[in-house]
């Protein structure tokens, strides 16, 4: 599959944004809700636009929409019907587009891109199971869950679909079937621990699923420790021959008992340069990675 975004990816590295939720929380928004940042699509979409804009201004060239936890099922639990839910999914793309428009007022020559997030089934459950996988559902059921949302997101015309934080190969296989025929390229990004998916499958087997998928223009990892990225990037590039995406967490750890983050960030510019050397072409951050880090990434990844 060819696209303007795929062409841009082929021409040199691109800088992704950081964690949308931490940027929203820094602006004073309470995200202690099962819908997470997707709640603001209904209540304060301008806040989402401003968060995207902060990352564009920090040097990001690609922002990921607020649709990670936005699903028909999740919205239904809040009393939001399918028609309105579809409007909110489309709004996630429109909000990111609006941020790009505002960012270009200062620098009209900038090429800026929007990736529509499709999080895993476990994100809808809001119980942490996206970090375990193996939900007890077959691939067919997972494909039926993902396809309607992906159809709506694709119809909103993002530049790429971000199939992200995927914990196991069953869900990856379902997602790869679900994106067929949508006429929008996609990247597939696993959440990993060491050299395996969160469900424990070897990464070479996990990445091999996407090697021959024409819809998938990049593969990689996200929402993992920075220490786990280098090996995963190398494996993804070797197994698939595709550009690699890498956007880990800061390296801090979540303490569920105290409901706070502990430790220090281990995300460094030196790591970014190492990932680039191993094959990463889309680099950004996930949880606890903010605009300052994105600026450092932009400086560490000059265009070729």
N, C-alpha and C positions, 0 to 999 in steps of 0.2 A: 504494500500500500504506500502510495506517495502522498505527500501533503506539504504545505508550506512549513509546517512545524517540523516534519521529518527532514526537510531540506535544511532548515536552520540547525537542527541537531547534527546533521552531517558536516556542517561547515565549521563547527567548533563547540566547545563546552557552553552550557547554559546554566545560569544560576537560578535555583528554585527559591521559594520563600521559606519561612520558618513556621513554627507552630502558630496556627490561627487562634487556638484557644488561649494560649498564654498572652497573645497580643490583646485579645478581647478582655481578658481578666486584668491586664495592666491598665486598661482604659476604664476599669471599674465595674465590669459586667460580671454578674454571678452566673456561672455555668453549671451549678450543681443540680442538674436536671438530666433526665434520661435522654433528652434530645440534644443535649450538649450545645454546641454553637448553632446547630440547626434551629433551635428555638428562636433565635434572633431573626431568622428569615421572616417569621411571622410578626415578631414584636418590634424589631429595630433593624431593618435591613441596611440603613445608612451606617450603622456601627460596623457592619461587616465590610461595607465598601471602604470605610476609613482604615480598617485593619489591613485590607489588601493594599491600599495605597501606601501605608507605612512601609510595607515590604518592597513595593516598587521603588519608593524613594530611597530605600536602603541599598538598592542595587539588584534586586531580584528581577529576572526577565520572565519568569513563569510563576504565577500564583495558582494555588490549588483551592477550589471552591469549598464552601461551607456545607457541602452535601454528604460528607463522610457518614454522618449518623442520620441523614434524612432519608427515610423510607416510608412507603405507604403504610406499612404496619405500625411503625413508630408514631407517625402522625395520627393514625386512627385511634391510638390509645389516648391521644389528647383531644379527641373529638373533631379532628380535621378530616374531612372527606377526601375521596380520591381526586376530585377535580381541583380542589384547593391545594392538595398536596402536590399535584403535578405543577401547578402554578409556582409553588414555593421552590420546587426543584429547579425549574427554569429560571427563577429569580436568582438562585445561587450563581448561575452562569452570568446573568445580566449584571449582578452586583460586581463581579470581578471585571467584567468588560467596562463598567463605568469607572472603576478604579484605574484601569489602563488608560481610559480616555483622559482622566484628570492628570495622570502622570505624564502624558504626552504633551500637555499644555506647556510645560517647561522645556521639554526636549522632544519636539515632534518627530525627530528622526529615529527614535527608539522603537525597536521591534519588541513587542510585549505579547505574552501568550497566556492563555487560560486553560488549565487542566481541570476537568470536572471529576471530582472525587467520588468514587464508589467504594465505600468501606465494606468490610466483610459482614457476613450474617451475624456474627457475634457482637458487632457494634450495635446492631438494632436491639439485641437482648440487654445491653447495658449492664452486663454482669461480669465483664472481664474475660469472657470466653473467646474473644477474638485473639487472645494470647495463648489459647490452648488448642482451638480448632476441634476437629472430631466431634461435631455437634450431634451425631446420631442421625443425620439426614443424608440421604443418597445424593448423588450428583444431579440427578434429575430434579429433585426438590430444590436444591440450591440454585440450579439454573432458572427454575420458575420464579424463585424469589428475586434474583438479580435482573432478569431480562426486562420487566416493565420499567424499573427505575432507569436502567441504562438507555432504554428507548426514549424516555423523556429527556434525559440529559443530552443524548446525541442530537435530538431534535432542536435543542437550544443552541447547537453549533459551537461547542467548545473546540479548541484546537486539538485536544487530545483527551482521552478518558484515562484517569488514574485509578487503576484497579489496585488498591493499596492495602497494606497491613494484612496481607493474606497469610493465614497461619498454617495451612496445610495444602497438600497437593490435590485433595478431593475438591476443595473450593476453587483452587486455581483452574482445574480442568473444567469445572462448571462455568466459571467466568469466561474462560476462553471460548466455550461454546456460546455463551450469552452475548458476546460482542460481535459475533459473525453477522455480516450484512448490514451493520449500522452505518457504514461509510464514514466513520470517524476513527482515526488511529488510537491505539491504547498503549499504555505501559503496564507491566505486571510487576508488582513489588511485594516481596514477602517480608514478614517480620520474623526474625531469626534469633537463635541463641547458639553462639559458637558457629559450627559448620553445618547446622541443621535447621530446618523449619521449627517453629514453636511446637509443632506436633511430633517432631523427632525424625522427620524424613531427611535423607541426605540432600544437600543442596544441588549436587549435580543432577540428581533425578528430578528435583523440583524445577530447575531452570530448563531442563530438556523438554518439558511439556510445551514451552513457548518457542522452541527453536524454529519450528516450521509454521508457526502461526503468522500468516501475512498481516493480520490486523495489529499485531504487537510489534511496535517499533523500538521498544526499549524494555529491559528487564533489570531487576535489582532488588534493593532492600530499603526498608524504612522502619521507623519506630523500634529501633534496636540500639544497643550500645555502640558508640563509636569504635570500640575495640573490635567489634565483630564485622566491621565493614570491609576491610582490606581483602580478607580471604574470600568473602562473598562476591565482591566485585570481580576478583580474578576468576573465580569459578563461573560466574555469569557470562563474562566475556568469552571465556574458553569454550563453554558448552554451547552457547547460542550464536556467537559472532555478531551479536547486536550491541548497540550502544547501551551503556549501563547507567541506571539511576541509583543514587545513594542519598538518602536523607534521614540520618539517624537522630536519636534523641541527644540531649546534651551530655549524657553520661551520669547525671544525677539519678538517684533511685527514689521511687515513691514508697513512703512508709504508710501503709494502710491504717495502722493503729493510730498514729498521730495525725493522719491525713495531711501530710506535708512532704516536701522533697528534702532529701538528705544527701550529703556529699557535695562534691564540686564537679563542675563541668570538665569533661575530658575531650571536648571538641576543640581542635586546634587547626590552625592554617597548615601546619606541617602534615597533619592527617589528610587534609583536603588535597594537598599536592600529591601525596602518596596514592590516594584513590584515583586521581586523574591519571597518574602514570600507569595504573593497573587497568584502566579502561572506562572509568566513570566519565560521563559527558553531561549528565544532569545531576547537579549537586546542590543540596540545601539542607534543611533541618526539619525535625519533627518536634516532639514535646520539649519545652523549655529552651528551644533555640529561637532567639529573638532577632530584631532588626540589626543590632550591633554585630552579631555573628554573621548575618547575611552580608553585611558590608565587608567583613574580613574575607569571606568566601569570594566575593566579587573581585577583591584585590588579588587573591591568590589564584584566580582562574581567568587570566587575561584571554581575550578572544584571539584565535589563531589567525 
